[in-house]
Amino acid sequence: MYQYTDFDKNFIKLRAAQYREQLGRHLGGTLSNEEFLPLRLQNGWYVQRYAPMLRIAVPYGEISSAQLRVLAKIAREYDQPSDELFAQARATQDALGPVALPGGGSAHSKLTTGYGHFTTRQNVQFNWIPLSRSADVMDLLASVNMHGIQTSGNCIRNITSDERAGIAIDEIADPRPFAEILRQWSTLHPEFAFLPRKFKIAITGAIEDRAAVAWHDVGLHVIRSSDGEVGFRVLVGGGMGRTPVIATTIREFLPWHQILNYLEAVVRVYNRWGRRDNKYKARIKILVKAEGQRYIDEVEAEYRSILDHDGAPHTISQAELNRVSASFVPPALQCDRKTADAKIAHILRAAAEDDVEFGRWLHQNVAPHKNPDLRAVTLSFKRLGQAPGDATADQLDKAAELADLFSAGEARVTHDQNLLLPWVRCDALPELWRAARKAGFARPNIRLLTDMIACPGGDFCSLANARSLPLAEAITARYQDLDELHDLGEIDLHISGCINSCGHHHSGHIGILGVDKDGKEWYQITLGGSDGSALSGEPVPGKVVGPSFSAAEVPEVIEAVLDTYREHRETRGDKAETFIDTLRRVGMEPFKAAANAARFANLQAA
C-alpha cells in the first residue's frame, strides 16, 4: 500500500485541526449555517434526511487493517444519534408507511445505527454521527491517514480504480502509482476547486475494464502502443444521472508521462465552458455531447499551449514514477514451495469431496492472481437482513482481522460494495473460507443476483424519490436458494432511489430506479445495461421496460424477467447462456411482455 509522506500526514492533521476550529465557531454561534456549509462539505460532511452524513475517501480502494479498525471504532462509538433524533427519524419513517410487497406482505425501513457503508466509488459513509462530535472523528481518521477531503463539492473527487489493481492477470501496467500521482495533483488544485459540477476520474490498467471507466467524467485505460510504450486511452464525458452518456474517446494514445498535462487541459476547458446556470446541465458530459469535436479541438489546443508555452510543468519524470511505485511493492509472503497447480488441485479435490459450498466459493469469490502462489478473495457484504454494502462495527473489526491473518494487512473496497483481500496464499484458502464463513462473509454469491448494488435511497437520502433498501431486502429474500442463484448465473442488479443514479441502475443488466408519481413511490425497470466488464460487454445504458411499477409489483416483475431468461436461454455443452447474452440475442420484446403480464396479474389479484 502507498505510505503517506510526512507532508501528507501533517496536511491531514492540520486540516482536522482547522475543521475543529471552524466547528467550534459554528457551534458557538459566530459562524452561520450558510458560512459553515462550504467548510463542512469540503471535509465530506453532508446533512442528509435526518442527520449528518460523513463520506470518507479511500483512494483507488486500498484500505489497511488499521484503517478498518478505526472505522469500526467510529461505527461503534460515534455513529450513534441522540435518542430524540432517532425517535424523530423513526416517526418520519412510520408516517411514510411500509413498502407493500407481493402477496399482501410489506417491508419496513430499517434505521439501523453503528455501521459503515461501502459505496460504488470506493468511499465509506456513516449516517448518524452527531455534528457536535464530528471534529473528534476527523482526528481519529487523521491518525490513520484518512479524511473526507474532496468527497463533496464541485471539485475532482476520489480517484477510483480496479479493485484488482496491481494483481490482475490481464494487467498491462499497475494503475495505482498513476492513481496516486493523480490524487496528489488534484488535491486542493487551486484552479479546479470550484468547477461547474463535481468531477470523477477512474483508471484501469487491465485489458478488462473492471473500473467502469466509460461511465466517468474522465476514464483512463492503460494500453501499450505498437512499439510497446505504455500510455493511456483517454475517455471524457461519461456519466449517469438524468442523462446517461458513455464517454467519448478523445485520445487513442497518450504517453504516460504527459497524463497530468493533458488532464490539466481537459479540466481547464471544462472549467472555462461548462454551464453554471443549470446544475442539471453542468456536468462535462453535457459539454462534450453538445460541442463534440469542437471540445476535443480546444482540449488539444490547450494541451499544446501547456507543452509549448508553459513548459509542460506537470510532466511526470521516471524518477517520480519510480518513487511512487516503490510504495506498491508486493508484500513479502511466505509460501510453501509446492507448485500452485498442485495446491489448487488438492483444494479442488477437497472441495468436491467435502463441501459443495466451498467449491462454489472458490468459483465465485476467488479470482486468479498474477503471482501463481496467490489469489484475490472477495468478502461478501450482501446478506439477508442487512443493506448492500453495510458493515457493522464488529464486521469491520472482523474484516481487519482477516486482512491481517490472510492478506498482509490490506483490503480493497470494490465497485460492487464488498471488500477484497488481494494477497491470499493458495494454501490458506481452506482456512480463510472457514474463518470468512464463521464471520458471515463467505456467501458464494459474488456477481450473482443477490450481489446487488443499492444506494441508501429514501431511508436516508433527502434527494431520493423512493426507498431502495426494502426492495433490495425483498429481492434478496426471494432468491436465497443457492442452487437457483447459480442456475441463474451472473447477473448485475442495480437499484437507485432517484435519478442521480448513486446505485448505478443505468449500467445494471437489470436496473431499478425510484421515481415520484403523484407523491408516491414508484419504480422504473431497465434491462440490458452494461458497465464495460468482460461479462457485460461494451458499456451501454439499459432500456426502460414499460411504465413504472409499484413496489409490490417489482419483485414479481423481476421474477417474470428471470423466468423469460430461463425460457429463452441456450445451452452449449454444460454451459448455459448468460442473462445479458440471452437478452441481446432475443431482444427486449419477450421481456417487456413478461414484465407487463406480471403487472397485470398483480392488478387482477389486487
C-alpha positions in Angstrom: 0.0 0.0 0.0 1.0 3.6 -0.6 2.5 5.2 2.5 1.7 8.8 3.1 4.7 11.1 3.3 5.3 13.4 6.3 3.8 16.2 4.2 0.6 14.2 3.6 0.3 13.3 7.3 0.8 16.8 8.5 -1.6 18.2 6.0 -4.4 15.9 7.1 -3.8 16.6 10.8 -3.7 20.4 10.1 -6.9 20.1 8.1 -8.6 18.2 11.0 -7.4 20.9 13.4 -8.7 23.6 11.1 -12.1 21.9 10.9 -12.3 21.7 14.7 -11.8 25.4 15.0 -14.4 26.1 12.3 -16.9 23.7 14.0 -16.3 25.4 17.3 -17.1 28.8 15.8 -20.2 27.4 14.2 -21.5 25.7 17.4 -20.6 28.9 19.3 -22.8 31.0 17.0 -20.2 33.1 15.3 -20.3 31.1 12.0 -23.7 30.8 10.5 -25.2 27.7 8.8 -24.6 29.4 5.4 -21.0 30.2 6.2 -20.2 26.8 7.7 -21.9 24.8 4.8 -19.0 25.0 2.3 -16.4 24.3 5.1 -18.1 21.1 6.2 -18.7 20.0 2.6 -15.0 20.4 1.8 -14.3 17.8 4.5 -17.0 15.3 3.5 -19.8 16.3 5.9 -23.3 16.4 4.4 -26.6 16.8 6.1 -29.0 14.2 4.8 -32.6 13.4 5.6 -32.2 13.0 9.3 -28.6 13.6 10.4 -25.1 14.5 9.2 -23.6 12.0 6.8 -19.8 11.7 6.5 -18.1 10.4 3.3 -14.6 9.2 3.7 -12.2 8.8 0.8 -10.5 5.5 0.1 -8.2 6.4 -2.8 -8.3 3.7 -5.5 -9.9 1.4 -3.0 -6.9 0.4 -0.9 -7.6 0.2 2.8 -5.4 -1.2 5.7 -6.5 -3.3 8.6 -5.6 -0.3 10.9 -7.9 1.9 9.0 -10.7 -0.7 9.1 -10.3 -0.8 12.9 -10.6 3.0 13.2 -13.8 2.8 11.0 -15.1 0.1 13.4 -14.4 2.4 16.3 -16.3 5.3 14.6 -19.2 2.9 13.9 -19.3 1.7 17.5 -18.7 4.9 19.4 -19.7 7.8 17.1 -22.4 6.6 14.6 -25.0 6.9 17.3 -27.7 9.6 17.1 -29.4 11.0 20.2 -32.5 9.2 21.4 -34.5 12.3 20.4 -33.2 12.5 16.9 -33.6 8.7 16.3 -37.2 8.8 17.6 -37.9 11.7 15.2 -36.5 9.8 12.3 -38.4 6.7 13.2 -41.6 8.7 13.4 -41.0 10.1 9.9 -40.4 6.7 8.5 -43.5 5.3 10.2 -45.5 8.2 8.6 -44.3 7.0 5.2 -45.7 3.6 5.9 -44.2 0.2 4.9 -43.4 -0.7 1.4 -46.1 -3.0 0.1 -44.8 -6.3 -1.3 -46.4 -9.2 -3.3 -48.9 -11.4 -1.6 -50.0 -8.8 0.9 -46.7 -8.6 2.6 -44.8 -5.5 3.5 -41.3 -4.3 4.3 -40.5 -1.6 6.9 -37.4 0.6 6.6 -34.7 -0.3 9.0 -33.0 2.8 10.5 -30.0 0.9 12.0 -27.1 2.7 13.6 -23.5 1.8 14.3 -22.3 0.8 10.9 -20.3 2.0 7.9 -21.4 1.8 4.3 -19.2 0.9 1.3 -20.1 2.9 -1.8 -19.7 2.2 -5.5 -16.9 4.8 -5.7 -14.7 3.2 -3.1 -15.7 5.5 -0.3 -17.0 4.7 3.2 -20.0 6.6 4.6 -21.6 7.0 8.1 -25.1 8.2 8.5 -25.6 9.1 12.2 -22.6 10.9 13.6 -23.7 14.0 15.6 -22.2 17.2 14.2 -21.0 18.1 17.7 -18.7 15.0 17.6 -17.5 15.4 14.0 -14.2 17.0 14.9 -13.3 14.0 17.1 -14.0 11.8 14.2 -11.8 13.9 11.9 -8.9 13.5 14.4 -9.5 9.7 14.5 -9.4 9.5 10.8 -6.2 11.6 10.6 -4.5 9.2 13.0 -4.6 6.5 10.2 -4.2 8.9 7.2 -7.8 9.1 6.3 -10.1 12.1 5.6 -13.1 13.3 3.7 -11.3 16.0 1.6 -12.9 16.4 -1.8 -15.5 13.7 -1.3 -18.0 16.5 -1.9 -18.3 19.8 -3.8 -17.6 20.8 -7.3 -14.1 19.5 -7.5 -12.1 16.5 -8.6 -13.4 13.6 -6.4 -11.8 10.4 -5.1 -9.8 8.7 -7.8 -11.1 5.2 -8.3 -9.7 2.1 -9.9 -10.0 -1.7 -10.4 -10.0 -3.5 -7.1 -7.6 -6.0 -8.6 -5.1 -3.2 -9.5 -1.5 -4.5 -9.3 -2.5 -8.2 -9.1 -4.7 -8.8 -12.1 -3.5 -11.5 -14.6 -4.7 -9.3 -17.5 -2.9 -6.2 -16.4 -0.8 -4.2 -18.8 0.6 -2.0 -16.0 -0.2 -1.3 -12.4 -2.5 1.8 -12.4 -2.1 2.5 -8.7 1.1 4.7 -9.0 -0.7 6.8 -11.6 -3.8 7.0 -9.4 -1.7 8.2 -6.5 0.0 10.8 -8.7 -3.4 11.9 -9.8 -4.6 12.1 -6.2 -1.7 14.4 -5.3 -2.2 16.6 -8.4 -5.9 17.0 -7.9 -6.0 17.6 -4.1 -6.8 21.2 -3.5 -5.8 22.1 -7.1 -6.3 25.9 -6.9 -7.7 26.2 -10.5 -10.2 23.3 -10.1 -11.6 24.0 -6.6 -14.9 25.4 -8.0 -15.7 23.6 -11.2 -19.1 23.9 -12.8 -20.0 20.5 -11.2 -18.4 17.5 -9.4 -15.8 15.7 -11.4 -14.9 12.0 -11.2 -11.9 10.1 -12.6 -11.5 6.3 -12.9 -8.4 4.4 -14.1 -7.8 0.8 -15.0 -4.6 -0.9 -16.0 -6.1 -4.2 -17.2 -7.4 -5.4 -20.5 -10.8 -6.0 -18.9 -12.5 -2.8 -17.7 -13.4 -3.5 -14.1 -13.5 0.2 -13.1 -16.4 1.3 -15.4 -14.1 4.0 -16.9 -16.6 4.8 -19.7 -19.2 5.9 -17.1 -16.9 8.6 -15.6 -16.2 12.3 -16.4 -12.7 11.1 -17.3 -11.8 7.4 -17.8 -8.2 6.3 -18.3 -7.4 2.9 -19.7 -3.7 1.9 -19.7 -2.6 0.5 -23.1 0.6 -0.2 -25.0 1.4 1.3 -28.3 2.6 -0.9 -31.2 6.2 -0.3 -30.1 5.5 -1.3 -26.5 5.3 2.1 -25.0 2.9 2.4 -22.0 0.3 5.1 -22.3 -3.4 5.9 -21.8 -6.6 5.8 -23.9 -8.4 8.9 -22.6 -12.2 9.0 -22.4 -14.1 12.1 -21.5 -17.7 12.9 -20.8 -19.3 9.8 -19.3 -21.9 9.8 -16.6 -25.2 8.6 -15.3 -27.9 10.8 -13.7 -30.9 12.0 -15.7 -28.8 11.9 -18.9 -26.8 8.7 -19.2 -23.9 9.1 -21.5 -21.0 6.8 -22.5 -17.7 8.7 -22.5 -16.1 9.7 -25.8 -12.5 8.6 -26.6 -10.7 11.8 -27.3 -7.1 10.4 -27.3 -6.4 6.9 -28.5 -2.9 7.0 -27.1 -1.2 9.5 -24.7 2.3 8.8 -23.4 2.1 8.1 -19.6 4.4 10.9 -18.6 2.1 13.5 -20.1 -1.2 12.5 -18.4 -1.2 15.4 -15.9 -0.6 18.0 -18.6 -3.3 16.5 -20.7 -5.8 16.3 -17.8 -5.0 19.9 -17.0 -6.2 20.8 -20.5 -9.3 18.6 -20.2 -10.4 20.1 -17.0 -9.4 23.6 -17.9 -11.6 23.7 -21.0 -14.5 22.3 -19.0 -13.9 24.9 -16.3 -14.0 27.6 -18.9 -17.0 26.5 -20.9 -19.1 24.2 -18.6 -22.5 25.6 -17.7 -23.0 27.2 -14.3 -26.6 28.4 -14.9 -28.2 25.0 -14.6 -26.8 22.3 -12.3 -28.6 19.6 -14.3 -26.7 20.5 -17.4 -23.4 21.4 -15.7 -21.5 18.0 -15.9 -18.8 17.7 -18.5 -20.9 15.0 -20.3 -23.3 17.8 -21.4 -20.5 20.0 -22.7 -18.8 17.1 -24.7 -22.2 16.0 -26.1 -23.1 19.5 -27.2 -19.8 20.6 -28.6 -18.4 17.3 -29.9 -15.2 17.8 -32.0 -15.1 21.5 -31.0 -14.5 20.4 -27.4 -11.8 17.9 -28.4 -10.1 20.5 -30.6 -10.0 23.0 -27.8 -8.5 20.5 -25.4 -5.8 19.7 -27.9 -5.0 23.4 -28.4 -4.9 23.9 -24.6 -2.6 20.9 -24.3 -0.2 22.2 -27.0 -0.1 25.5 -25.2 0.7 23.8 -21.9 3.6 22.0 -23.6 4.9 24.8 -25.8 4.3 28.0 -23.7 4.0 26.8 -20.1 6.9 24.4 -20.3 4.9 21.2 -19.6 5.0 21.8 -15.8 3.3 18.6 -14.8 5.3 16.1 -16.9 5.9 13.0 -14.8 9.6 12.1 -14.6 10.7 8.5 -14.5 12.3 9.2 -11.1 8.9 10.4 -9.7 7.1 7.4 -11.1 9.7 5.1 -9.6 9.4 6.9 -6.2 5.7 6.4 -6.0 5.8 2.9 -7.5 8.2 1.8 -4.7 5.2 2.1 -2.3 3.3 -0.6 -4.2 5.9 -3.4 -4.0 4.0 -6.6 -3.2 4.3 -7.8 0.4 6.8 -10.5 1.3 4.7 -13.6 1.8 6.0 -17.0 2.9 4.6 -19.6 0.6 5.4 -23.3 0.7 7.3 -24.5 -2.4 4.6 -26.7 -3.9 3.6 -25.6 -7.3 0.4 -23.5 -7.5 -1.2 -26.1 -9.7 -0.7 -28.8 -7.1 -2.1 -26.7 -4.4 -5.2 -25.8 -6.3 -5.7 -29.4 -7.5 -5.6 -30.5 -3.9 -8.0 -27.8 -2.8 -10.5 -28.5 -5.5 -10.4 -32.2 -4.7 -11.1 -31.4 -1.1 -14.0 -29.1 -2.2 -15.6 -31.8 -4.3 -15.3 -34.4 -1.6 -16.1 -32.3 1.4 -18.4 -29.3 0.7 -20.2 -28.1 -2.3 -20.5 -24.6 -0.9 -16.7 -24.4 -0.6 -16.4 -25.3 -4.2 -18.9 -22.6 -5.1 -17.0 -20.1 -3.0 -13.8 -21.0 -4.9 -15.5 -20.4 -8.2 -17.4 -17.2 -7.3 -15.4 -15.4 -4.6 -11.8 -16.4 -5.5 -10.0 -14.8 -8.5 -6.7 -15.6 -10.1 -3.6 -13.6 -9.3 -0.5 -12.5 -11.3 1.5 -14.3 -8.6 0.6 -18.0 -9.1 1.0 -18.7 -5.4 -1.7 -16.2 -4.5 -5.3 -15.5 -5.0 -7.7 -12.5 -4.6 -10.7 -13.2 -2.4 -13.9 -11.2 -2.2 -15.6 -11.0 1.2 -19.4 -10.7 0.5 -21.2 -8.0 2.4 -24.5 -8.9 0.8 -26.8 -10.8 3.2 -30.4 -11.1 4.2 -31.3 -8.5 6.9 -28.6 -6.0 6.0 -28.4 -3.4 3.3 -26.0 -3.9 0.5 -22.6 -2.6 1.4 -23.3 -2.0 5.1 -20.8 -3.2 7.7 -21.3 -3.2 11.4 -18.6 -2.3 13.8 -18.0 -5.9 14.6 -17.9 -6.8 10.9 -15.3 -4.1 10.2 -13.2 -5.4 13.1 -13.5 -9.0 11.8 -12.6 -7.8 8.2 -9.5 -6.2 9.7 -8.6 -9.4 11.5 -9.0 -11.4 8.2 -6.9 -8.9 6.4 -4.1 -9.3 9.0 -4.3 -13.1 9.0 -4.6 -13.7 5.3 -3.8 -10.6 3.2 -0.7 -8.8 4.7 -3.0 -6.3 6.4 -4.6 -4.9 3.3 -8.1 -5.0 1.7 -9.7 -3.2 -1.2 -13.2 -1.6 -1.3 -14.8 -2.9 -4.5 -17.1 -1.2 -7.0 -19.8 -3.7 -6.0 -19.8 -2.6 -2.3 -17.7 -5.6 -1.0 -14.2 -6.0 0.3 -11.5 -7.8 -1.5 -8.4 -9.4 0.1 -5.6 -9.1 -2.5 -2.7 -11.2 -1.0 -4.2 -14.6 0.0 -1.9 -17.6 -0.3 -3.4 -20.6 -2.2 -2.7 -23.0 0.6 -4.5 -20.7 3.1 -7.8 -20.7 1.1 -9.5 -23.5 3.2 -8.6 -21.8 6.4 -9.8 -18.4 5.1 -13.0 -19.9 3.9 -13.8 -21.3 7.3 -13.0 -18.0 9.0 -15.0 -16.0 6.5 -17.9 -18.4 6.8 -17.9 -18.0 10.5 -17.9 -14.2 10.2 -20.7 -14.3 7.6 -18.5 -13.1 4.7 -18.3 -16.4 2.6 -21.6 -16.5 0.9 -20.7 -17.6 -2.7 -22.9 -15.0 -4.5 -20.3 -12.7 -6.0 -21.5 -11.5 -9.4 -24.8 -13.3 -8.8 -28.3 -11.7 -8.5 -28.1 -11.1 -4.7 -24.7 -9.4 -5.0 -26.6 -6.3 -6.0 -25.7 -2.7 -5.8 -28.0 -0.3 -4.0 -27.9 3.2 -2.8 -29.3 4.2 0.7 -32.4 5.6 -1.1 -35.2 7.4 0.6 -34.4 5.8 4.0 -31.5 8.2 4.4 -31.1 10.5 1.4 -33.0 13.7 1.1 -32.7 13.7 -2.7 -34.3 10.2 -3.2 -37.8 9.8 -4.6 -38.2 6.3 -3.3 -36.8 3.8 -0.9 -34.2 1.3 -2.3 -33.4 -0.9 0.7 -36.8 -2.5 1.3 -36.8 -3.6 -2.3 -33.3 -4.9 -2.0 -34.4 -6.9 1.0 -37.4 -8.3 -0.7 -35.5 -9.5 -3.8 -32.7 -10.9 -1.6 -35.2 -12.8 0.5 -36.8 -14.3 -2.6 -33.5 -15.6 -4.0 -31.9 -17.3 -1.0 -31.6 -20.7 -2.7 -28.0 -21.0 -3.8 -28.9 -23.7 -6.4 -31.3 -21.3 -8.0 -28.8 -18.4 -7.9 -26.1 -20.4 -9.5 -28.5 -21.7 -12.1 -29.4 -18.1 -13.0 -25.8 -17.3 -13.3 -24.0 -13.9 -13.3 -26.5 -11.0 -13.3 -25.9 -7.4 -12.3 -28.9 -5.9 -10.4 -28.5 -2.3 -9.5 -31.0 -0.1 -7.5 -31.1 3.7 -7.3 -33.6 5.7 -5.2 -33.5 8.7 -7.6 -32.3 9.9 -11.0 -28.9 10.8 -9.5 -28.0 7.2 -10.1 -25.9 6.5 -7.0 -26.9 2.9 -7.3 -25.8 2.9 -11.0 -29.1 1.5 -12.2 -28.2 2.6 -15.8 -25.3 0.1 -16.0 -27.2 -2.9 -14.5 -28.3 -5.9 -16.5 -31.4 -5.2 -14.5 -31.8 -1.7 -13.2 -34.4 -0.4 -10.8 -35.0 3.4 -10.4 -37.2 5.0 -7.8 -39.4 7.8 -9.2 -42.0 10.1 -7.7 -45.5 9.7 -9.2 -48.2 11.9 -7.7 -46.3 12.0 -4.4 -46.0 8.2 -4.2 -43.1 5.8 -4.6 -42.9 4.0 -8.0 -40.1 2.3 -9.8 -38.8 2.1 -13.4 -37.2 -1.1 -14.6 -34.4 -1.0 -17.2 -32.8 -4.0 -18.9 -29.6 -4.5 -20.8 -27.2 -2.0 -19.2 -23.5 -2.7 -19.0 -20.6 -1.3 -17.1 -18.0 -2.4 -19.7 -16.7 -5.6 -17.9 -16.0 -8.8 -19.8 -19.3 -10.3 -18.6 -21.3 -7.3 -19.7 -19.6 -6.3 -22.9 -19.4 -2.7 -24.3 -20.8 -0.1 -21.9 -24.4 0.9 -22.6 -27.3 2.3 -20.6 -30.3 0.0 -20.0 -33.6 0.5 -21.7 -36.8 1.2 -19.8 -39.4 -1.6 -19.7 -42.9 -0.3 -19.9 -44.4 2.1 -17.4 -43.3 2.5 -13.8 -44.3 -0.2 -11.3 -45.4 -0.1 -7.7 -43.1 -1.6 -5.0 -45.5 -4.6 -4.7 -45.1 -5.3 -8.4 -41.3 -5.0 -8.7 -40.3 -8.5 -7.2 -43.0 -10.1 -9.4 -41.6 -8.3 -12.5 -38.1 -9.3 -11.7 -39.2 -12.9 -11.4 -41.1 -12.7 -14.7 -38.0 -11.3 -16.4 -35.8 -14.1 -15.0 -38.4 -16.8 -16.0 -38.3 -15.4 -19.5 -34.5 -15.7 -19.5 -34.8 -19.4 -18.4 -37.2 -20.0 -21.2 -35.1 -18.5 -23.9 -31.5 -19.2 -22.9 -29.4 -21.6 -24.9 -27.1 -24.2 -23.5 -23.9 -25.3 -25.1 -22.5 -28.4 -23.5 -22.7 -27.9 -19.8 -22.6 -24.1 -20.0 -25.8 -22.0 -20.1 -26.0 -18.7 -22.0 -25.8 -15.7 -19.6 -28.8 -13.4 -18.9 -27.2 -10.5 -20.7 -26.3 -12.6 -23.8 -29.8 -14.1 -24.0 -31.4 -10.6 -23.7 -29.2 -9.3 -26.5 -29.9 -12.3 -28.7 -33.7 -12.4 -28.4 -34.3 -8.7 -27.9 -36.4 -6.8 -25.4 -39.9 -7.7 -26.5 -40.3 -11.1 -24.7 -39.0 -9.5 -21.5 -41.3 -6.4 -21.8 -44.3 -8.7 -22.4 -43.4 -10.8 -19.4 -43.0 -7.7 -17.2 -46.3 -6.2 -18.2 -48.1 -9.5 -17.8 -46.7 -9.7 -14.3 -48.1 -6.3 -13.6 -51.5 -7.2 -15.0 -51.6 -10.4 -12.9 -50.8 -8.4 -9.8 -53.5 -5.9 -10.5 -56.0 -8.7 -11.1 -55.0 -10.3 -7.8 -55.5 -7.0 -6.0 
